[in-house]
């Protein structure tokens, strides 16, 4: 069975109108993905739905097509789609417009960074479907510009990320303000207990649909691997990987804006065409980078997590986790930028010696072992003098602390010899823990 597509089903089998099917064909789609085949027919019937699917499996069309089917051209502000970021609002609106090109429906994206007066003017044209971020949608409603009373279907996309970045109360207020009968759909790559609680609170007998193996959240088309690397070698390694892998388009994820800038500057100094995406950029700048990616004019993009949420570009073949994230769900979303819609992609995580536990968290969440890889031609650099001195001072302090403790410690007789088997089932003590689990520390080629 194809992991992404349901090759036995066509979009015409899902209860969609001929106008919608024409738009789907114009977009080049022939068969629905599994989440689309499951979710669309039930959503068209008006059921409340809690849907889960891996990133890159067509979730946007899965909820966009039912909204486009259920909303009519003479119904203003009848469909609402909430997304976590401005970039995603723009991306989702573009997909709505493409799929609904023959329906006569009007779509509008509302998000922060645009003038309220400009968006208010566009709302006067009575769009049928609103796609927006929770904060701006609630702001427009508070101003009396975006009423909820006519909404017949509300969709929350990437619910997990909206909760992560602080939209919890906004979501509750928006859903709680819709007193009229309406349909609610949640779509997410991961379903947490909090999302399930929200569904029970704001949905009526929701259908629980999943096109995801509960034990595996990443698509098989993503070839995952990690490289054990010292912190001071990471920038050189990023340059090496880009030149070695020759990706069609690559995204390098960093935790902070400062790291984004440093990595991008280093790549640029070494002759690599690079663009950046981070939250401090003006919206117009970010939009231009997104368009360059879609047009194939951006080879490498260095991005922060928040700024990259709207990236939905099919030709991304490489994702580099320059900084492995603390939250393993962020890792899932990052690598979901590649291997979109059945294509293949590669995800490489840079893991420093102290970050083995973070890699363990990723493997536990995704139920996939991430293998180690090495680049034999890459030569690790020497430890910087400043780092060496700091390490030696730290080691000396730890040694002194241990000696002080050992002089004052009284060892219980039954613990003086032999292995403590109480922590292990059946009293069997493993000879050695796996590499990544030795106190969370990895060995690099230098160490």
N, C-alpha and C positions, 0 to 999 in steps of 0.2 A: 504494500500500500504506500502511495506517495505521502510523505509526512506533512506536506503543506496543502496540496490540492486534492479536491474530491473529483477525480477524473470521470466518474460515472454520472455526474450531475452537471446540468447547465443552469445558467441564471434564470432561464425561462421556466425552469421547474420550481422556482422558489416563490412564485406568486407575485412577481414584479410586472409592472405594466410594460407595454411595447416601447413607450418613450424612454423609460429607464433602461431597458435592455439595449436600445439603440445607443444610449450614452455609454453603457458598459462596453459594447463592441467598439465604439470609437476610441475608448481608452486602451483597447488591445487585450481585454480580458475575455477568456473563453469559458473556463471552468472556475467555480468558486473554490475558495480555500475551505478547510474543514470548519473553521469557526463561522465563516459566512454561511455555509450550507446548514449549520445548526441554528444559528441565531436569527437569520433573516426571516424565515417563514414564521417563527414564533413571534417575532417583533411586529411583523406585518399584521398578525392577528390581534395585536394590542396587549400582549402579556407583559408584565413587569419581568425583567431579566437581570440576573447576575451572571455576566459572561467573563470567562477567563481564557486567555490564549497567549502563547509565546509572542514576543516581539517579532515583527517582520512577517506576520502571518495574515495580514489583511484586516486588522481590527477596524480601521477607519471605515472602509467600505461596508463592513459588517453592520455598523450602526448607522452610517450615512444613508444607505439604500432604504432601510425601513422608514427613516424620517422623510426622505424624498417621496416615498410611496404614500405615506399617510397624510402628509400636509398638502393642501390644495392651494392653487394660485390666489384664490379670493380670501385666504385666511392669513391676516397679518400677525406676525410674531406668534406662530403656532408651534414652532419647533425650537428647542433650546439645546445647545451642546456646550457643556463646560469642559475646558481643557486647562492644564496647569500653567502654560506659558504663552507669551505673545507669539513666539515662533510657531508653536503648535497651532495656535488659532489661525495664523496665516496659512499654514500648510493644510490644515483640515478644510478651511474655507475654499482653498484652491481645488481640493479633491471633490468637495460638494459641487462646485461650479462645473467641473468636468463631467462628473457622473450625471448631474441634473441638467445638462445643456439643452435637452429637448423637452423639459417639463414646464417651462414658463415660470419656475419658482425663482425668487430673489433671495440671495444670501448676504449676510453682513457680518463681518468680524469686528468685535469690540474688545479692546484691550488697552492697558495702560501704555503711556508713551504717545498717544494721540490726543489732540485737543478735544475736550468734551463738546465744544461747539460744532466741530466738524462731524463727530459721530452723531450728535443730536440732529443735525441737518439730514444725514443719511437715514436716520430712523423715521423722519417725516415721509420718506418714500415708501413706508410700510413694507419692509422686507418680511418674507415668510419665515425664514430660519435665521436664528442668531447663533453665532459661534463665538464664545468669549471666555475670558478668564474670570473666575468667581468674583474677585475684587472689583473689577470694572463693571461687570453685570450688576452686582449689588448696588454700586454707586449710581449707575444709570437708573435703576429701579427707585432708589431713594429720592432721586431728582424728579421722579414722575415721567421719565422719558422711555422707560422700558417696562411696561406692565406685564405681570405674569398671568393675568386672568384668562388670556386666550391660548395659553400653552397647552397643547394636547399630548406632546411627547417631549420628555427631558432626558438627555443622555449625559452621563458623566464619563469622560474618557480618561484613562490613566488615573483612576481614583487613588491608587497607592501613592503616586507621586504628588497628587494634590494634598493629600494628608501629610506627606513628608515635609512639604515646603510651607505648611502653615495655613492652609485654606479650610481647616476643619470647621471653624465657626461660621465662615462665609457659606460653606456648603449647607450646613444645618439651617441657617437663616433662609437661604434661597429655597430649599426643598420644603421647609416648614411654612413658607409664605404661599405656597401653591395649594390653595384650599379646594380648587375645582377638581373634578375628576380628570386624571391625566395618567399617562403611562411613563414609567421611569425605568431606565436601563443603565446599569453600571457595567463598564468594560475595563478590565485591568489585566496586567501580566501576572500579578501576584494577588492573592486574596487573603488578607489578614483577618484575624478575629474582629478587629475594629470595622473593617469593611462589611463583614457579615452582620455586625450589629447595626450599622447604618442601613443596610438593606432591609433588615427586619423592621426598623423604625419607620422608614419612608416608602416601603414598597408593600404591595398587597399580594401575598402568596407568590413570591418571585420564583421563576424557573431558574434552576442552577445549571448553567450550561458551561461546559469546559471542552476545549479542544486541546488541552494540555495534559500530558501524563503528569499526574500529581507529584511524581518523583523526579521530574525532569523539566526545568523551566527554560532551557536554551535549545534552539533548533540544532539538529545534527549537522546542518550545512555549515555551521560555524566551527572551524578547526581551532580549538582552544589550546593554549600552551602558556607556560611562564618561563621567565629567565631570571635566575638569581643574580643580582647585580648590586654592587656597592653604590651608595648614593652619589658619590662623585663621578661615577662612570655613566650615569643615566643619560645625560645629554649626548655624549659621544655615541652611546648605544642607540639612541633614537635616530641619529644621523645614519648610523650603520644599517639599521633595520630598514629604513626608508630606501636607501640605495640598494640594499641586498634584495628586498622583496619586490621592488618595482611595482607598487600598487597602482591600480587605476585611479582611485581616490583613497586617501588615508585620513583617519581622524585620530588625533592624539589627545587623550583625556587627562587633564590635570585637576588637582583639587582646588587651586586658588588662581585668581586673576594674575597675581605676581608671577607664579610659575608658568602660566600660559605665555606671558610676555617674554620671560627669560628663554623658554624653549623655542619660541618662534624667532626671537632675535638670533639665537645660536644657529638655527637651521638656515635663516636668511643669510647670515655671514658666510655660511658654507655652500652657498649657491643653490639652495633648495627653495623652490617657489612655495610660499606658505602664506596662509591667511589665519586670522584669529577670530574667535567667537567667545565673548564673555559678557557678563551682565552690565558692565559699565559702558559698553558701546551704545551709541545712539541707534534707535530702531532702524533707521534708514541704512546705516552701515551694516547692521546684521542682515537685513533683507538682501543687500547687494551680495554679501558673501554666500548666502543661501542660493541665490540665483546663479552665481558662478558655479556652485557645486552642481546644480541641476543641468547647467549648460556644459559641464565638463571642462570648465576653465579654472578650477581650483584643484591642484594636485594634492596638497596637504593642508589640513585645517587643524589648528591646535585650539582646543575648546575646554571651557568649564562645563560642569554638568547642567546647570540651569539654562545656559545659553544654547545648549545643543539639543534641547528636548524636541524641537520641531523638525529636526533633520530626518527627512524621509526620501533618501536618494538611492536609487537602485544600484548605482555603479561604485558604491563604497566597498572595496575589497579587503581593507585592512583597518582594524581598530587596535590602537596601542593604549593600554592602561599604564600611562607613565607613572601615575600615582594610583596604586590599588586602593579602592575606597574602603572606608570603615564599614559601610553598610553594604552587605552583599547584594541587596536588591538593586542598588545603583549599578553594580557590576553587570547584572542581568540586562538592565536598560541600555547600558553603554554598548555591550557587544551586540545588542539587537539592532544597532545601526548598520551592521553588515549582514550579508546573507539574507537580503530582503526578497520576499516572494519567490522562494525556491532557488535563488542564486547561491553560489558558494562564497565564503569569506573566511578570513583568518583573524583571530583575536590573540594578541600577545600581551601578557601582563609583566611589567617590571616589578620584581619583588625583592626588597632589600633583606639582609639577613635577619632583621628583627620582625619581619612581617609575615612569618610563616602562619601565625594564627589567623590572620586576615584571609589568607588563601584557604585555610581549613573551613572558614565560615562560608566562603563561596561554594566550596565543594559540598558542604552539608546542605546548603539551600538548594542547589541545582541537581544534587545527586549525580554529579559528573566529576570524575577524577581529571584534574587538569595536569597533563604531563609536563615535565621539565624539558626544555630544549636548550641547546647551546649553539653559538655561532663560533666555530673554531677559529675563524680568521679575525675575530674581534679580540684585541689584546687589552685586558684590564690595565688601567693606569695605576700609578703608585698612590699610596695614601697621602693626601695633602698634609703638610707639616702641621697646620693648625688643627686638623682632625686628629693627627697622631698624638699631639700634646694633650688635647682634651681627653682622648681615650685613656692615655697613661695616667692622668690625674684621677679619672673616674675609677680605673682598675685599682689604683693604690688606695683610694678611699674605701672601696668595697672590700679589699683584702684586710685592711685595718679593722673594718667593722666586723668581719667574720672572725678574726683573731680575738677580738674583744668578747664576742659572744661565746666562742669555744672555751675560753678560760673560765667563764661563769656558768657554763651549761653542765648540768648533771644528767648523764645518760641513764635511762632506766635499764635494769639488767636484761629484761626480755627483748630489748631493742638493740643490744650491743652487737649482736652477730646475726648473720643470716639476712635474707631478704624479707622485707615486709610484704607478705602475700595477701594482706587483708583488702588491698585495693583491687585485686585481680580475681576474676571468676575462677573457681576451682583451685585457687592457690597457685596458678601457673603464672610465673613472672616472665614477661617477654625478654628475650636477650637484648633486643634494641628496638626502640620506637622507630616508625617510619621517619624519613628525613625531615619532612615538613612539620613533624609533631615533637621534635626534640626541644621542648621548651619554647616552641614557636619560632625557633631560629633556623635559618637556612644557611647552607654552606655555599659560598660563591667560589668561582675558580681561583680567586686570590686567597680565600681564607682556609 
